[in-house]
Amino acid sequence: MFENLTERLGKTLNQLRGRGRLTEDNIRESLREVRVALLEADVALPVVKSFVDRVRERAVGQDVLKSLTPGQELVRVVRDELTTLMGETGVGLSLNVQPPAVVLVAGLQGSGKTTTVAKLARRLKENENKKVMVASCDVYRPAAIDQLETLAKDVDVAFFPSAPGDDPVRIAESAITDARRGLYEVLLLDTAGRLHIDEQMMDEVRRVHAAAGPVETLFVIDSMAGQDAVNVAKAFDEALPLTGIILTKTDGDARGGAALSVRHVTGKPIKFIGTGEKVGAIEAFHPDRMASRILGMGDVLSLIEDVEQKVDRQKAEKLARKITKGKQFDLEDFADQIREMRKMGGVGGMLDKLPGMTNVPQAVKSQMNDDEFNRQEAIVNSMTVKERRFPGVIKGSRKRRIAAGSGTQVQDVNRLLKQFNQMQKMMKRMRKKGGLNKLMRGMGGGLPPGFPG
């Protein structure tokens, strides 16, 4: 998300960063570029106008023009205003009520609503240790109830059964009774969506809301819908007392206009963003961190949280002990590292949070994708146990067999073995020199092993 906007804003603001003096003409010209960048990112026109006016008002004041580093000060103003635009601070779910805390999820059909319910259930269970139940009030979409039941099994939470002929209001009431009886702390209600807004749908969701009395009413919005998404959010906000918004499919939207518009238009906070199709691909929304990402400053705090939550600590400790004892880092360890990276959202999920990625040439970025890692994992999986543990035995005929088994070329196998050897040498240096910091200095800031080279 925001790739196009980040690139445009990056070029504009980088021209200002090093300047020792700014004039009102410089600022006016730069803000014109900012305005165009926001409009091209599909940000709603009233939002663009309000944002640019606020930045201009602060930029021509004493803070920027009289600063010793005016370029840096202007960038700070832009970042602060972006943060304000998206909500200033992150807002979580308010679940501190008499159980069960009912969370009603609404939105249009195709927005990813049912999958989002499962993602939230998993997050609440694993991150907040909540006892969670989910229920579907969608009696219209074919297989909607079955879909939620399957997802509930995948994320290991309770599912309240319902059927296409049931009344949605009765489903909600019965689910609450069942959740209370089972001592569940949170009940997530998935409601019916439509392909467009209609009064019948709005009336039904109002009745379900009145019966359920949810502590949170979340609107799920497809970020790729652009300005249409903002109009839909406004209509739902007028029909329901929304408490927050969840943006889905942010991994497929290079513009990000919905994220910058929806808070301003509805006045409701963005609470989560969906970052992929997998049930673990959901993040809490932090406006300040997102503003830093948009301006190419990265989001190291979220990256650290990803590592803490998603990396298998036992595997990491086992590998560290293995290296400390002087044992060889082998291809099974190499494959484990690829799998751990995938759990963190893959290469794209990590790159989005690394500072300075706007300065990396597009040709290099285009090579930093999960295809290479998938290819490498396939190659390792085509090896025998002996070959993974003793890569030195892999010669000509073995390389041809491995390539054929993984659907790759011999040169792909050679490239993996070369990268593995580099990583093995660095692991030895880590053991001998005592620590990751020395290792990273020795790498000279190079890209991690596994990237195409």
C-alpha positions in Angstrom: 0.0 0.0 0.0 1.0 3.6 -0.7 3.8 2.6 -3.1 2.9 5.2 -5.7 2.3 7.9 -3.1 5.5 7.1 -1.3 7.5 7.4 -4.5 5.9 10.7 -5.5 6.2 12.3 -2.0 9.7 10.9 -1.6 11.0 12.7 -4.7 9.3 16.0 -3.7 10.4 16.0 -0.1 13.9 14.8 -0.8 14.5 17.9 -2.8 13.7 19.9 0.2 15.5 18.0 3.0 18.9 19.3 2.4 18.0 22.9 1.7 19.4 25.5 4.1 16.8 28.1 3.1 13.2 27.8 1.9 10.9 30.5 0.4 7.2 30.7 0.2 7.6 30.0 -3.6 9.6 26.8 -2.8 6.9 25.7 -0.4 4.0 26.6 -2.8 5.7 24.6 -5.6 6.3 21.6 -3.4 2.7 21.6 -2.0 1.4 21.6 -5.6 3.4 18.4 -6.1 2.0 17.0 -2.8 -1.5 17.8 -3.9 -1.1 16.0 -7.3 0.4 13.0 -5.5 -2.5 12.7 -3.1 -5.1 13.1 -5.9 -3.4 10.4 -7.9 -3.5 8.1 -4.9 -7.3 8.4 -5.0 -7.6 10.6 -1.9 -10.9 12.4 -1.8 -10.7 16.0 -3.0 -12.1 17.6 0.2 -9.5 15.7 2.2 -6.6 16.8 -0.1 -7.7 20.4 0.1 -7.9 20.4 3.9 -4.6 18.6 4.2 -2.7 20.9 1.9 -4.2 24.0 3.6 -3.1 22.9 7.0 0.4 22.1 5.8 0.7 25.4 4.0 -0.5 27.3 7.1 2.2 25.7 9.3 4.9 25.8 6.6 4.8 29.5 6.0 4.9 30.2 9.7 7.9 30.7 11.9 8.4 27.0 12.5 9.7 26.2 9.0 10.9 29.5 7.4 13.0 30.5 10.5 14.3 27.0 11.2 18.0 26.2 10.9 17.0 23.1 8.9 13.8 24.2 7.1 13.7 21.3 4.7 13.7 18.8 7.5 11.2 20.9 9.4 8.8 20.9 6.5 9.0 17.1 6.2 8.2 16.9 9.9 5.1 19.1 9.3 3.9 16.8 6.5 4.4 13.7 8.6 2.6 15.3 11.6 -0.4 16.3 9.4 -0.5 12.9 7.8 -0.7 11.4 11.3 -3.5 13.8 12.3 -5.3 13.0 9.1 -5.3 9.3 9.9 -6.2 9.6 13.5 -3.1 10.7 15.6 -3.0 7.6 17.8 -3.9 3.9 17.4 -7.2 2.9 18.8 -7.8 -0.8 19.9 -11.0 -2.7 20.6 -12.9 -1.7 23.8 -13.7 -5.1 25.3 -13.7 -4.2 29.0 -17.4 -5.0 29.5 -19.5 -7.8 31.1 -18.8 -10.9 28.9 -19.5 -11.7 26.2 -18.2 -8.5 24.5 -20.2 -8.5 21.3 -18.3 -7.2 18.2 -20.6 -6.7 15.1 -18.8 -6.6 11.7 -20.6 -5.0 8.7 -19.7 -4.2 5.1 -20.4 -4.8 1.5 -20.2 -8.2 -0.1 -16.7 -8.9 -1.4 -14.9 -6.6 1.0 -13.3 -9.6 2.9 -15.7 -9.3 5.8 -16.0 -13.0 6.7 -12.2 -13.6 6.4 -11.7 -10.5 8.6 -13.9 -12.0 11.3 -11.7 -15.1 11.4 -8.5 -12.9 11.4 -9.9 -10.9 14.4 -10.8 -14.1 16.2 -7.3 -15.5 15.8 -5.7 -12.2 16.9 -7.9 -12.0 20.0 -7.2 -15.6 20.9 -3.5 -15.6 20.4 -2.4 -12.1 21.2 -4.9 -11.2 24.0 -5.7 -14.8 25.3 -9.4 -14.3 24.8 -12.0 -17.1 24.7 -13.7 -16.3 21.4 -16.9 -17.5 19.6 -17.9 -16.5 16.0 -21.4 -16.6 14.5 -22.7 -15.8 11.0 -25.9 -13.8 10.5 -25.4 -13.9 6.7 -28.3 -16.1 5.5 -28.2 -14.9 1.9 -24.8 -15.5 0.4 -24.3 -19.1 -0.7 -21.9 -21.0 1.7 -21.3 -17.9 3.8 -22.1 -19.9 7.0 -20.0 -22.8 5.9 -17.1 -20.5 5.1 -17.1 -19.0 8.6 -17.4 -22.5 10.1 -14.3 -23.7 8.2 -12.3 -20.6 9.1 -13.3 -21.0 12.8 -11.8 -24.5 12.7 -8.7 -23.2 11.0 -8.1 -20.6 13.8 -9.4 -22.9 16.6 -12.3 -20.8 17.9 -15.9 -21.8 18.7 -18.5 -21.5 16.0 -22.2 -20.9 16.7 -24.2 -22.9 14.1 -26.9 -21.2 12.0 -28.8 -22.0 8.8 -29.8 -20.1 5.6 -33.5 -20.2 6.7 -32.9 -18.6 10.1 -33.8 -15.0 11.0 -30.5 -13.0 11.4 -31.9 -11.2 14.6 -32.7 -14.6 16.2 -29.2 -15.9 15.3 -27.6 -12.9 17.0 -29.8 -13.3 20.1 -29.2 -17.1 20.3 -25.4 -16.7 19.8 -25.2 -14.2 22.7 -27.1 -16.6 25.0 -24.9 -19.5 24.0 -21.7 -17.4 24.4 -22.8 -16.3 27.9 -23.6 -19.9 28.8 -20.2 -21.1 27.6 -18.4 -18.2 29.4 -16.9 -16.8 26.1 -15.3 -13.4 26.5 -15.8 -12.2 23.0 -18.5 -12.9 20.4 -17.9 -11.8 16.8 -21.0 -11.4 14.6 -20.6 -11.6 10.8 -23.5 -9.8 9.1 -24.8 -10.0 5.6 -23.3 -7.9 2.8 -24.7 -6.8 -0.5 -23.1 -5.8 -3.8 -24.3 -2.3 -3.2 -26.0 -0.3 -0.5 -29.8 -0.8 -0.3 -32.4 0.1 2.3 -33.4 -3.6 3.0 -29.8 -4.4 3.9 -29.4 -1.3 6.1 -32.7 -2.0 7.9 -31.6 -5.6 8.6 -28.2 -4.7 10.0 -29.8 -2.0 12.1 -32.2 -4.6 13.6 -29.3 -7.0 14.3 -27.4 -4.2 15.9 -30.4 -3.3 18.1 -30.8 -6.9 19.2 -27.1 -7.5 19.9 -26.1 -4.3 21.5 -22.5 -4.6 20.4 -19.7 -2.9 22.3 -17.9 -2.5 18.9 -19.4 -2.0 15.5 -16.7 -2.3 12.9 -17.1 -1.5 9.2 -14.9 -3.5 6.8 -13.9 -1.6 3.7 -12.0 -2.8 0.6 -9.1 -0.3 0.3 -8.9 -1.0 -3.5 -12.4 0.5 -4.0 -10.8 4.0 -3.8 -13.3 6.9 -3.5 -16.3 4.6 -3.7 -15.1 3.0 -0.5 -15.3 6.4 1.2 -18.8 7.0 0.0 -19.9 3.5 1.2 -18.3 4.1 4.6 -20.2 7.4 4.9 -23.5 5.7 4.2 -22.8 3.0 6.8 -21.7 5.6 9.4 -25.1 7.3 8.9 -27.0 4.0 9.3 -25.0 2.6 12.3 -23.1 3.9 15.3 -19.8 2.7 14.0 -16.9 2.5 16.4 -14.1 1.8 14.0 -13.0 0.7 10.5 -11.0 -2.2 9.2 -9.2 -1.7 5.8 -8.8 -4.9 3.8 -6.6 -5.9 0.8 -4.0 -3.2 1.6 -1.3 -5.5 0.2 -2.9 -5.2 -3.3 -3.5 -1.4 -3.3 -0.6 0.7 -4.4 -2.5 4.0 -3.9 -3.9 4.0 -0.4 -6.4 6.7 -0.9 -9.1 5.1 1.2 -6.8 5.0 4.3 -6.1 8.7 4.0 -9.8 9.6 3.4 -12.0 7.4 5.4 -11.0 8.7 8.9 -11.5 12.3 7.7 -14.9 11.6 6.1 -16.4 9.4 8.9 -14.6 10.7 11.9 -14.2 7.0 13.0 -10.8 5.5 13.7 -9.1 2.9 11.5 -8.5 0.1 14.0 -6.9 -2.7 11.8 -5.6 -3.3 8.3 -5.7 -6.6 6.4 -2.3 -7.3 4.8 -2.9 -10.5 2.9 -5.2 -13.5 2.5 -3.9 -15.7 5.3 -5.7 -15.6 8.7 -2.6 -14.1 10.4 -2.4 -11.2 8.0 -3.9 -8.4 10.0 -2.2 -5.6 11.8 -3.3 -3.0 14.4 -3.4 0.4 12.7 -1.0 3.1 14.1 -1.4 6.4 12.3 2.0 7.7 13.3 3.8 4.6 12.0 1.8 4.6 8.8 2.7 8.2 8.2 6.4 7.3 8.5 5.9 4.4 6.0 4.3 6.8 3.5 7.3 9.1 3.8 9.8 6.3 3.3 10.9 6.4 7.0 10.0 2.8 7.6 8.2 1.3 10.6 10.7 -0.4 12.8 8.4 -0.8 15.8 5.9 -2.8 13.8 8.8 -4.9 12.4 10.0 -5.7 16.0 6.4 -6.6 17.0 6.2 -9.0 14.0 9.3 -10.7 15.1 8.2 -11.0 18.7 4.7 -12.4 17.7 5.4 -14.5 14.7 8.9 -15.9 14.9 9.3 -19.3 16.5 11.4 -18.5 19.6 12.3 -22.1 20.3 13.6 -22.6 16.8 15.6 -19.4 17.0 17.1 -20.4 20.3 17.9 -23.9 19.0 19.7 -22.5 16.0 21.6 -20.0 18.2 22.8 -22.9 20.5 23.8 -24.9 17.4 25.9 -22.1 16.0 27.4 -21.3 19.4 28.5 -25.0 19.8 30.3 -24.8 16.5 28.0 -27.0 14.5 27.4 -26.4 10.8 24.5 -24.2 9.7 22.9 -26.5 7.1 20.2 -26.3 4.4 17.5 -27.4 6.7 18.3 -24.4 8.9 18.3 -22.3 5.7 14.8 -23.5 4.7 13.6 -22.8 8.3 14.7 -19.1 7.9 12.6 -18.8 4.7 9.6 -20.2 6.4 10.0 -17.8 9.4 10.2 -14.9 6.9 7.0 -16.0 5.2 5.2 -16.0 8.6 6.1 -12.4 8.9 4.3 -11.5 5.7 7.1 -12.4 3.3 9.5 -10.0 1.7 6.9 -7.4 0.8 5.7 -7.2 4.4 9.2 -6.6 5.7 10.4 -4.2 3.0 7.4 -2.0 3.6 8.6 -1.4 7.2 12.3 -0.9 6.5 13.6 2.7 6.5 15.1 4.1 3.3 13.4 1.7 0.9 12.4 4.7 -1.3 16.1 5.1 -2.2 16.4 1.6 -3.5 16.2 1.4 -7.3 13.0 0.0 -8.7 15.0 -2.7 -10.6 16.3 -4.0 -7.3 12.9 -3.8 -5.5 11.3 -5.8 -8.3 13.7 -8.7 -7.5 12.9 -8.6 -3.8 9.8 -10.8 -3.9 8.6 -14.1 -2.5 9.0 -15.9 -5.8 12.7 -16.3 -5.2 12.1 -17.6 -1.7 9.4 -20.1 -2.9 11.8 -21.3 -5.5 14.6 -21.8 -3.0 12.3 -23.7 -0.6 11.2 -26.0 -3.5 14.9 -26.7 -4.3 15.7 -27.6 -0.7 12.5 -29.8 -0.4 13.8 -31.8 -3.5 17.0 -32.7 -1.7 17.5 -35.8 0.4 18.1 -35.5 4.1 21.8 -36.2 3.6 22.1 -33.5 0.9 20.5 -30.9 3.2 22.8 -31.8 6.1 25.9 -32.2 4.0 25.6 -29.8 1.0 29.1 -30.6 -0.1 28.0 -33.9 -1.6 25.8 -32.0 -4.2 27.6 -32.4 -7.5 26.5 -32.5 -11.2 24.1 -35.5 -11.3 22.5 -34.6 -7.9 22.1 -30.9 -9.1 20.2 -32.1 -12.2 18.0 -34.4 -10.2 17.2 -31.6 -7.6 16.5 -29.1 -10.4 14.1 -31.6 -12.1 12.3 -32.4 -8.9 11.8 -28.7 -8.0 10.8 -27.5 -11.5 13.9 -25.2 -11.7 17.1 -25.0 -13.6 20.6 -26.2 -12.6 21.7 -22.6 -12.4 19.0 -21.9 -9.8 20.4 -24.8 -7.7 23.9 -23.3 -8.1 22.7 -19.9 -7.1 21.1 -21.2 -3.9 24.2 -23.2 -3.0 26.3 -20.0 -3.5 24.0 -17.9 -1.3 23.9 -20.7 1.3 27.7 -20.8 1.4 27.8 -17.0 2.0 25.3 -17.4 4.8 27.2 -20.3 6.3 30.4 -18.2 6.4 28.5 -15.3 8.1 27.2 -17.7 10.7 30.8 -18.8 11.4 31.8 -15.1 11.7 28.9 -14.6 14.1 30.2 -17.3 16.4 33.8 -16.3 16.2 33.4 -12.5 16.6 30.6 -12.7 19.1 27.4 -11.1 17.9 25.1 -9.8 15.3 26.3 -6.2 15.4 29.8 -7.2 14.3 28.3 -9.4 11.7 26.2 -6.7 10.2 29.2 -4.3 10.1 31.1 -7.0 8.3 28.3 -7.3 5.8 28.8 -3.6 5.0 25.0 -3.0 5.0 24.5 -5.6 2.2 21.2 -7.3 1.6 20.3 -10.4 3.6 21.1 -13.8 2.0 18.3 -15.1 0.0 17.8 -12.0 -2.1 18.6 -12.4 -5.8 22.2 -11.5 -6.3 
